Amino acid sequence: MAARSSERNRAAEQLFAPVAQSYDRYARLLSLGQDPRWRDALVERVEARPVHVVLDVATGTGAVAIRLARRYGCRVVGVDQSAEMLAEGRRRVAAAGLSDSVELRQARAEELPFEDASFDGLTFTYLLRYVDDPACTLHELARTVRPGGRVAMLEFFVPRHRPARLPWEAYVGVGLPLAGSLIANGWAEVGSFLGPSIRDFWERWPPDRLRGAWEDAGIRDVQARLLSLGGAVVMWGTRGE
Ligand SMILES: C[S@@+](CC[C@H](N)C(=O)[O-])C[C@H]1O[C@@H](n2cnc3c(N)ncnc32)[C@H](O)[C@@H]1O
C-alpha cells in the first residue's frame, strides 16, 4: 500500500483493528439486525453478470464481496486499508468456498492500485465518513469503472422524520455507546464514534451535495433509496462515457 496516510486514515485503522475478529457478529447486532438486508439492497443495484469483475472498496471482512460473488457468480476484488479486517475477510471468503472468485487486497480508497476502467462495477459501504475528501475519493473510485458500469454505495443515514428521528437519537446517543461498552474490546470506541460520525457526515454532505459530487466524478443517473425508515441509504449511478 502506498505510504501516504492521513490522520483520518490512521484513526480509522485504530478503530477497526481491535474489532476485526468480532466485527460480523456485533455489526449485525448493533444495526439491530438490519445490516444484511441493507447489503442485499446494495448488491441488487449492481446488476453484474457472471463474466464481470466488480470492485468492493472498504470491503472490511468481505461481507459485500461475498454477497456479490454469490448473487452474480462474478469475480470480485475487495480492497481495504485494514490488514486486520482483511485477515478476517480472507478467513470468511475461504469458509464460504469463494477463494477462486473473491480476491482481497490491501489498498486505500484514495489511491487505488488499478488502471482506469478496470472494473465492470463498484460498491462501497460505510466508507466516505472515513476519508478526508469525499469528492476526491469519488473521482478515484469512478476512475476505475468502465463506462456503463454501475457504482453503488451503502451508508448509514439520519432519519429525517420525527417518529424515526427520536428513537434514532436515543439509540446512537445512549443505546449504542452502552451496548458497545458491554460487548468487548474496541466496541466501546465504535459505539460512541458512530452517531457523531454519521451526523457530522450528513451535515457536511447533505444528499443533494453528495449527489452533485457523484455527478462531478462522472457518474450519471444518480439515484438514492432510504432503507429502514431512513436509518440507511443506498445511492447508485452509472459511470458515464
Ligand atoms: C464499517 S467497516 C465496513 C466494512 C464492510 N464494507 C461492511 O459492509 O461490513 C468500514 C471499513 O472501511 C475501511 N476503511 C476506512 N477508511 C478506508 C480507506 N481510506 N480506504 C480503504 N478502506 C477504508 C475500514 O478499514 C473498515 O474495514
The ligand as an SDF file (V2000), in Angstrom:
LIG
                    3D

 27 29  0  0  0  0  0  0  0  0999 V2000
  -17.7100   -0.1450    8.8760 C   0  0  0  0  0  0  0  0  0  0  0  0
  -16.4690   -1.0210    8.0140 S   0  0  0  0  0  0  0  0  0  0  0  0
  -17.4040   -1.6510    6.6550 C   0  0  0  0  0  0  0  0  0  0  0  0
  -16.8660   -2.9270    6.1110 C   0  0  0  0  0  0  0  0  0  0  0  0
  -17.7160   -3.5720    5.0290 C   0  0  0  0  0  0  0  0  0  0  0  0
  -17.8650   -2.7230    3.8720 N   0  0  0  0  0  0  0  0  0  0  0  0
  -19.0610   -3.9760    5.5500 C   0  0  0  0  0  0  0  0  0  0  0  0
  -20.0620   -3.6970    4.9130 O   0  0  0  0  0  0  0  0  0  0  0  0
  -19.1180   -4.6210    6.5810 O   0  0  0  0  0  0  0  0  0  0  0  0
  -15.5610    0.2910    7.2580 C   0  0  0  0  0  0  0  0  0  0  0  0
  -14.3130   -0.2200    6.5660 C   0  0  0  0  0  0  0  0  0  0  0  0
  -13.7300    0.8560    5.8510 O   0  0  0  0  0  0  0  0  0  0  0  0
  -12.3320    0.6760    5.8810 C   0  0  0  0  0  0  0  0  0  0  0  0
  -11.7110    1.9470    5.5290 N   0  0  0  0  0  0  0  0  0  0  0  0
  -11.7470    3.1110    6.2100 C   0  0  0  0  0  0  0  0  0  0  0  0
  -11.1020    4.0630    5.5460 N   0  0  0  0  0  0  0  0  0  0  0  0
  -10.6310    3.4820    4.4080 C   0  0  0  0  0  0  0  0  0  0  0  0
   -9.8740    3.9820    3.3000 C   0  0  0  0  0  0  0  0  0  0  0  0
   -9.4860    5.2380    3.2360 N   0  0  0  0  0  0  0  0  0  0  0  0
   -9.5880    3.1170    2.3040 N   0  0  0  0  0  0  0  0  0  0  0  0
   -9.9760    1.8170    2.3640 C   0  0  0  0  0  0  0  0  0  0  0  0
  -10.6750    1.3030    3.3950 N   0  0  0  0  0  0  0  0  0  0  0  0
  -11.0110    2.1340    4.3920 C   0  0  0  0  0  0  0  0  0  0  0  0
  -12.0700    0.2090    7.3040 C   0  0  0  0  0  0  0  0  0  0  0  0
  -10.8130   -0.4030    7.4540 O   0  0  0  0  0  0  0  0  0  0  0  0
  -13.2390   -0.7340    7.5110 C   0  0  0  0  0  0  0  0  0  0  0  0
  -12.9020   -2.0510    7.1650 O   0  0  0  0  0  0  0  0  0  0  0  0
  1  2  1  0
  2  3  1  0
  2 10  1  0
  3  4  1  0
  4  5  1  0
  5  6  1  0
  5  7  1  0
  7  8  2  0
  7  9  1  0
 10 11  1  0
 11 12  1  0
 11 26  1  0
 12 13  1  0
 13 14  1  0
 13 24  1  0
 14 15  1  0
 14 23  1  0
 15 16  2  0
 16 17  1  0
 17 18  1  0
 17 23  2  0
 18 19  1  0
 18 20  2  0
 20 21  1  0
 21 22  2  0
 22 23  1  0
 24 25  1  0
 24 26  1  0
 26 27  1  0
M  CHG  2   2   1   9  -1
M  END
$$$$
